[in-house]
């Protein structure tokens, strides 16, 4: 079967850096995605890693280590609007995504 | 482009009723999927389609049917609603770069 583990909640202050980890167990791994979801909203795509290493998009970066079945999302220069839930998701054959349970990030002033 | 649209936004059903959740996309994506999200949890895949005429089951398909007669539309049918199907339902389509675009969701309550 498939399983993904990520912390349920993280708190940080405005301007800080926060890292959200994700470990996974799956068969037929193609890549790791990250999605952001604000309360009452739909998930929106942040990043996708198919290969080992770091991908940077503005204030957000995502890292993947396939040998360790591990990835993380790094958020820099935190802003209040970054308060949301963040989901890692494993891409498997047939473009199927399996989502983790989500990490609720609270940014405090 | 409207992206992915879903109707209705909210729905209340009685146990045993059936209904269809509508989903449409105008991005010409081949891959579409349906998820349900229960409070405080991640999304679980119900059914997906890799193109018109082709559908397959996801993790939690029981109680749901889908069809894909066109590239644009991917309706989800609840056969006989149960309280356990109370959830938020998201439809999504995927581009060739593995980005999933989600619709705004349908909030369903089954009494």
Boltz contact constraints between the chains, C-beta under 6 A:
constraints:
  - contact:
      token1: [A, 42]
      token2: [B, 102]
      max_distance: 6.0
  - contact:
      token1: [A, 42]
      token2: [B, 104]
      max_distance: 6.0
  - contact:
      token1: [A, 42]
      token2: [B, 105]
      max_distance: 6.0
  - contact:
      token1: [A, 43]
      token2: [B, 102]
      max_distance: 6.0
  - contact:
      token1: [A, 45]
      token2: [B, 99]
      max_distance: 6.0
  - contact:
      token1: [A, 48]
      token2: [B, 98]
      max_distance: 6.0
  - contact:
      token1: [A, 87]
      token2: [B, 42]
      max_distance: 6.0
  - contact:
      token1: [A, 95]
      token2: [B, 31]
      max_distance: 6.0
  - contact:
      token1: [A, 95]
      token2: [B, 94]
      max_distance: 6.0
  - contact:
      token1: [A, 99]
      token2: [B, 42]
      max_distance: 6.0
  - contact:
      token1: [A, 99]
      token2: [B, 43]
      max_distance: 6.0
  - contact:
      token1: [A, 100]
      token2: [B, 42]
      max_distance: 6.0
  - contact:
      token1: [A, 101]
      token2: [B, 41]
      max_distance: 6.0
  - contact:
      token1: [A, 101]
      token2: [B, 42]
      max_distance: 6.0
  - contact:
      token1: [A, 102]
      token2: [B, 42]
      max_distance: 6.0
